């Protein structure tokens, strides 16, 4: 019997991935760039156990058994087995997989990226796979390739038809820009949404603006934001981040029928950030939105107290403080009366923002060495079920 | 003393005008196309009186005196005087102008287009201006040039730097497509918005997608929709209309900071129309949105009862029926239980749509020959003030 438990982080794109040039291989239309978030506060955790006694492959996600026949999962398994270098016995055994996120999947926080990164990373350890595994994680969920590494990560579009050059690399490590912080604002929403896969497919089929974005806009932005990250130029970084988020949502609107991922609360957050930056006379905060209404704000540590106070003022909580703030400890600053008056955004309904996760840039996927961390018991069954 | 009273209609663009290549002359970046609405239900009405006894030019808009020094108004006056062919006395007299809309200006229903069309048309009559006056109306408000004519109208982008070839022509007359109907859904909104002029300026300065739209998308759409109008091909007409509305709002999202004219109710209307078209198995209704949250729906007369019943079901009124429906008489159909079940859109808060104006395609600007219609009394003062 062989067992391993790993964790993998969430990543938040600042140059967006939208559209596959090859659906089977999950090859993107353009490069994308993200920061990897601290694995402490938002992560997938996965235990993989291989045993000659297991009659079949099994997988449990967040306490519920799911089918192992999922084609994306099968693609990852096939590539991992081809690249296995040790434990040929282990590679032939069946496996049990148990995976959990420490944040609500329903919150729409890119759980599949962390999940597939963790799955691929754990099995790669078990099978002794050497070299790059980001291209394998990509077969599970495109943006999973960016969750293998910590710090600032680039997923390269690649040129090859077989996808061999569409992998992720690190632009800068975790310690490169230590002042950077991320606030994830989890927005209340009951709206059902079109899955990213379906949405991308529809955009490719119908949006003429997407083609223009891919051919003429993204390249300069990628170069610009890499420069901004390397030089720690927050203003340049923030402006490219916001423009790219806005352009992604423009592509969604140009899709037919249109895709609408952000909602009225998201739009108020956008307004608030622009109003705040204007009042402060420089770009202090950047927003970015993926295929859902939650906002991720990038900002520097020194600005966190005031920005959190401002968010709390415009989007009051309807719960206790302890539930409103998650992640790193937050001490909201006091909001000057001047700011309250000048920020001309009406107070929103309590609970419009459900909670805030405060975090920083962190390391990539890693092994947990404590046996107590395993999510499977010695028989290969989940310790907890839903 | 010389006096005239005219009315001019509202027009609703199906190929959108967004962005000026010359701000002073109000020259657009691309052709646009609209239908002119029945002047009975939504119109500007303007009385112009010229008299040798008037000490100065004066203008009242919706019962409030405004400045005659407005540069756009001055540009129109200058061109009208240059083109005057009769009554040289009258042309040298000062004038009093009184103008009223029969729909709330605040509703964001392109009142400036009807207003300037009416102003220019009335003075052109008074001064005996011959030939095209749409290019003069354009100097007041770009889309005003399309409100001079009835039926289906095209505003040509033109090539000349002096704007002389940027005027409107009729694609088809009022009687060409007699089954066409328009439902204007006036959406509740307290949101202040960025004016079209400022919004356009910001889009030109920041949206790379706008340039692509202008250079590579609009031309095919203009050709396609003219063909659809001429052939009365509703499906083709409707799809181009919706795609162009969506692309306009995509450009708004790609603008920095982003412009957001539609709101959550607008988005629900979009969802509802797509869901309805899908259930009906063909495109029965088209939506289009200008720089505001109100929807204009194009549809054929035979489909009005069911569509109105559906809108009433999803967006219940919070007022009496008599106030909810304006314009042509409406008899909402009964909604089949099947449709209620299959349209998977939750009922919205009563009053989300304030009221519905039901109308058809109508004639352009014209003179009212009844002296009782004058908005100014014999002394040149408004009969009514606010």
Contacts between the chains, C-beta under 8 A, distances in Angstrom:
chain1	res1	chain2	res2	distance
A	206	B	243	7.9
A	208	B	212	7.7
A	208	B	216	7.1
A	208	B	217	5.5
A	209	B	209	5.0
A	209	B	212	6.5
A	209	B	213	7.2
A	209	B	217	8.0
A	209	B	247	7.0
A	209	B	250	6.1
A	209	B	254	7.9
A	212	B	208	7.7
A	212	B	209	6.5
A	212	B	212	4.3
A	212	B	216	7.6
A	213	B	209	7.2
A	216	B	208	7.1
A	216	B	212	7.6
A	217	B	208	5.6
A	217	B	209	8.0
A	239	B	256	7.7
A	242	B	256	7.2
A	242	B	257	8.0
A	243	B	206	7.9
A	243	B	256	5.5
A	246	B	253	5.5
A	246	B	254	5.9
A	246	B	255	7.7
A	246	B	256	6.6
A	246	B	258	4.8
A	247	B	209	7.0
A	247	B	253	7.7
A	247	B	254	5.2
A	249	B	253	5.0
A	249	B	258	8.0
A	250	B	209	6.0
A	250	B	250	4.1
A	250	B	251	7.0
A	250	B	252	7.9
A	250	B	253	4.0
A	250	B	254	3.9
A	251	B	250	7.0
A	252	B	250	7.9
A	253	B	246	5.4
A	253	B	247	7.6
A	253	B	249	5.0
A	253	B	250	4.0
A	253	B	253	5.6
A	254	B	209	7.9
A	254	B	246	5.9
A	254	B	247	5.2
A	254	B	250	3.9
A	255	B	246	7.6
A	256	B	239	7.7
A	256	B	242	7.1
A	256	B	243	5.5
A	256	B	246	6.6
A	257	B	242	7.9
A	257	B	270	7.5
A	257	B	274	4.3
A	258	B	246	4.8
A	258	B	249	8.0
A	258	B	270	6.3
A	260	B	267	5.2
A	260	B	270	7.6
A	260	B	271	7.8
A	263	B	264	6.4
A	264	B	263	6.4
A	264	B	264	4.6
A	267	B	260	5.2
A	270	B	257	7.5
A	270	B	258	6.3
A	270	B	260	7.6
A	271	B	260	7.8
A	274	B	257	4.3
